[in-house]
Amino acid sequence: MYFKSKFKDFEYNKNRIEAYSDAVIAIVITLLVLELKAPHFKSMDVKECFHQLAESAPELFSWAISFLLVGVYWLQHHNVLHMAKKIDLKIVMINQISLMGICLTPFTSGLFGNNYNNPLSLTLLSLIFLLVSLTLCWLYGYIARNYLKESYDQKSVLKNVRFSYLAGPGFYLLAALCSWFSLIAAYIVLMLIPVLFLFPLDKENKSKMTTEHT
């Protein structure tokens, strides 16, 4: 209880937290593309060149999946922080833990690209995103219970928080399990995530938002 109350004693600038998070995610996305190595063509034969490009397909596929998953993380991270009217020390700490996980993406992406037939590489990629998803849900729930803007319906938001704990981490866990039985099934699950979580779960009441600013 002591630490719980102490966390709320410290308030931080929301814009700086958002800018810092955006910078970290931008670096992660940059590192993802730096993992890609362009092949050096050994001959002028077009067929041979295409064969060499085909050998880079696993790395390109790994980059594409990781890029989309980091992108949807950034989108949901933005949505969650937008809902907060205040940032305290606990939010900063949860956010830092979440970013620590997302920073491992270039490593797991490279591992998967170089070992695409090994289920362990895809499992590790899925589990890292599972942990990142859990921390984002933690951040979402903490904000919803403590610092939710008046322009959101708290009851509805808390319901969506419970759904998020099941849906987000659940899909990553499913992908990790599928990778040991069918890599194709695991790929499909991972590619579905950016589509399913493209839009925010919570709708802001524009009339209440206008009232808050007046």
C-alpha positions as CSV (number, residue, x, y, z in Angstrom):
1,M,0.0,0.0,0.0
2,Y,2.9,2.3,0.8
3,F,4.4,2.0,-2.7
4,K,1.0,2.1,-4.3
5,S,0.3,5.5,-2.8
6,K,3.9,6.7,-3.5
7,F,3.6,6.0,-7.2
8,K,0.8,8.5,-7.5
9,D,2.9,11.2,-5.8
10,F,5.0,11.7,-8.9
11,E,3.5,13.2,-12.0
12,Y,5.3,13.3,-15.4
13,N,4.8,15.1,-18.6
14,K,2.6,13.0,-20.9
15,N,4.0,14.5,-24.1
16,R,7.6,13.5,-23.1
17,I,6.6,10.0,-22.3
18,E,4.8,9.7,-25.7
19,A,7.8,11.2,-27.5
20,Y,10.3,8.9,-25.7
21,S,8.2,5.8,-26.6
22,D,7.8,6.9,-30.2
23,A,11.6,7.3,-30.5
24,V,12.3,3.9,-29.0
25,I,9.7,2.2,-31.4
26,A,11.2,4.1,-34.4
27,I,14.6,2.8,-33.5
28,V,13.3,-0.7,-33.2
29,I,11.7,-0.5,-36.7
30,T,15.0,0.9,-38.1
31,L,17.0,-1.9,-36.6
32,L,14.5,-4.4,-38.1
33,V,15.3,-3.3,-41.6
34,L,19.0,-3.2,-40.9
35,E,18.9,-6.9,-40.2
36,L,18.1,-7.5,-43.8
37,K,21.1,-8.3,-46.0
38,A,20.9,-7.7,-49.7
39,P,22.3,-10.6,-51.7
40,H,25.4,-10.1,-53.8
41,F,24.5,-11.5,-57.3
42,K,27.1,-14.0,-58.4
43,S,26.2,-13.9,-62.1
44,M,24.3,-11.9,-64.7
45,D,21.8,-14.8,-65.3
46,V,18.4,-13.5,-64.3
47,K,17.2,-17.0,-63.2
48,E,20.2,-17.3,-60.9
49,C,19.5,-13.8,-59.5
50,F,15.9,-14.7,-58.7
51,H,17.1,-17.9,-57.0
52,Q,19.4,-15.8,-54.8
53,L,16.5,-13.4,-54.0
54,A,14.3,-16.4,-53.1
55,E,16.9,-17.5,-50.5
56,S,16.3,-14.1,-48.8
57,A,12.5,-14.7,-48.6
58,P,12.6,-16.0,-45.0
59,E,14.3,-12.9,-43.7
60,L,11.9,-10.7,-45.7
61,F,9.0,-12.6,-44.3
62,S,10.3,-12.3,-40.8
63,W,10.8,-8.6,-41.3
64,A,7.3,-8.1,-42.6
65,I,5.6,-9.9,-39.7
66,S,7.8,-8.2,-37.1
67,F,7.2,-4.7,-38.7
68,L,3.4,-5.2,-38.7
69,L,3.4,-6.4,-35.1
70,V,5.5,-3.5,-33.9
71,G,3.3,-1.2,-35.9
72,V,0.1,-2.5,-34.3
73,Y,1.8,-2.3,-30.9
74,W,2.6,1.4,-31.6
75,L,-1.0,2.0,-32.6
76,Q,-2.5,0.5,-29.5
77,H,0.2,2.1,-27.3
78,H,-0.8,5.5,-28.7
79,N,-4.5,4.7,-28.1
80,V,-3.9,3.7,-24.5
81,L,-1.8,6.7,-23.6
82,H,-4.3,9.0,-25.3
83,M,-6.9,7.8,-22.8
84,A,-4.8,9.0,-19.8
85,K,-5.4,12.4,-18.3
86,K,-2.3,12.1,-16.1
87,I,1.0,10.1,-16.0
88,D,2.4,8.9,-12.7
89,L,5.5,6.9,-11.8
90,K,3.9,3.5,-12.2
91,I,2.8,4.3,-15.7
92,V,6.4,5.3,-16.5
93,M,7.6,2.0,-15.1
94,I,5.1,-0.2,-16.9
95,N,5.8,1.7,-20.1
96,Q,9.5,1.1,-19.6
97,I,9.0,-2.6,-19.1
98,S,6.9,-2.8,-22.2
99,L,9.5,-1.0,-24.3
100,M,12.2,-3.3,-23.0
101,G,10.3,-6.2,-24.5
102,I,9.7,-4.5,-27.8
103,C,13.4,-3.7,-28.1
104,L,14.1,-7.5,-28.3
105,T,12.1,-7.6,-31.6
106,P,15.2,-7.2,-33.9
107,F,16.9,-10.1,-32.2
108,T,13.9,-12.5,-32.4
109,S,13.1,-11.4,-35.9
110,G,16.7,-12.1,-37.0
111,L,16.6,-15.4,-35.2
112,F,13.4,-16.4,-36.9
113,G,14.6,-15.2,-40.4
114,N,17.8,-17.3,-40.1
115,N,16.0,-20.4,-38.6
116,Y,12.6,-20.2,-40.2
117,N,12.2,-24.0,-40.2
118,N,12.9,-24.3,-36.5
119,P,9.8,-24.0,-34.4
120,L,11.8,-22.6,-31.4
121,S,12.7,-19.4,-33.3
122,L,9.0,-18.7,-34.1
123,T,8.0,-19.6,-30.5
124,L,10.5,-17.1,-29.1
125,L,9.2,-14.4,-31.4
126,S,5.6,-15.1,-30.4
127,L,6.5,-15.3,-26.6
128,I,8.3,-11.9,-26.7
129,F,5.3,-10.3,-28.3
130,L,3.1,-12.1,-25.7
131,L,5.0,-10.5,-22.9
132,V,4.8,-7.1,-24.6
133,S,1.1,-7.6,-25.1
134,L,0.7,-8.4,-21.4
135,T,2.5,-5.2,-20.3
136,L,0.4,-3.1,-22.7
137,C,-2.8,-4.7,-21.2
138,W,-1.3,-3.9,-17.7
139,L,-0.8,-0.3,-18.8
140,Y,-4.3,-0.2,-20.3
141,G,-5.9,-1.5,-17.1
142,Y,-4.0,0.8,-14.8
143,I,-4.9,3.9,-16.8
144,A,-8.6,2.8,-17.0
145,R,-8.8,2.3,-13.2
146,N,-6.9,5.4,-12.2
147,Y,-6.5,8.1,-14.8
148,L,-9.2,7.6,-17.5
149,K,-10.4,10.8,-19.2
150,E,-14.0,11.7,-18.5
151,S,-14.7,11.5,-22.2
152,Y,-14.6,7.6,-21.9
153,D,-17.1,5.3,-20.3
154,Q,-15.1,3.6,-17.5
155,K,-17.4,0.6,-17.3
156,S,-17.1,-0.1,-21.0
157,V,-13.3,0.5,-21.0
158,L,-12.8,-2.0,-18.1
159,K,-14.8,-4.6,-19.9
160,N,-12.5,-4.1,-22.9
161,V,-9.4,-4.4,-20.7
162,R,-10.6,-7.8,-19.6
163,F,-11.1,-8.8,-23.2
164,S,-7.6,-7.5,-24.1
165,Y,-6.0,-9.7,-21.5
166,L,-7.6,-12.7,-23.3
167,A,-7.4,-11.7,-26.9
168,G,-3.9,-10.1,-27.4
169,P,-1.8,-12.5,-25.3
170,G,-4.1,-15.4,-26.3
171,F,-3.3,-15.0,-30.0
172,Y,0.5,-14.9,-29.4
173,L,0.2,-18.0,-27.1
174,L,-1.7,-19.7,-29.9
175,A,1.0,-18.9,-32.4
176,A,3.7,-20.2,-30.1
177,L,1.8,-23.5,-29.6
178,C,1.0,-23.8,-33.3
179,S,4.6,-23.4,-34.3
180,W,5.3,-26.9,-32.9
181,F,2.6,-28.5,-35.0
182,S,2.2,-26.4,-38.1
183,L,4.4,-23.4,-39.0
184,I,1.9,-22.3,-41.6
185,A,-0.9,-22.2,-38.9
186,A,1.4,-20.1,-36.7
187,Y,2.2,-17.7,-39.6
188,I,-1.5,-17.2,-40.2
189,V,-2.3,-16.5,-36.6
190,L,0.5,-13.9,-36.4
191,M,-0.6,-12.2,-39.6
192,L,-4.2,-12.0,-38.3
193,I,-3.2,-9.9,-35.3
194,P,-2.4,-6.6,-37.1
195,V,-5.8,-6.9,-38.8
196,L,-7.8,-7.8,-35.7
197,F,-6.2,-5.0,-33.6
198,L,-6.1,-2.3,-36.2
199,F,-8.8,-0.2,-34.6
200,P,-9.1,1.0,-30.9
201,L,-11.5,-0.9,-28.7
202,D,-12.8,2.3,-27.0
203,K,-14.7,5.1,-28.5
204,E,-14.2,8.6,-27.1
205,N,-17.3,10.7,-26.5
206,K,-16.7,13.8,-28.5
207,S,-19.2,16.0,-26.7
208,K,-17.6,15.2,-23.3
209,M,-14.2,15.9,-24.8
210,T,-15.4,19.3,-25.9
211,T,-16.7,20.0,-22.4
212,E,-13.4,19.1,-20.9
213,H,-11.5,21.6,-23.0
214,T,-14.0,24.5,-22.4
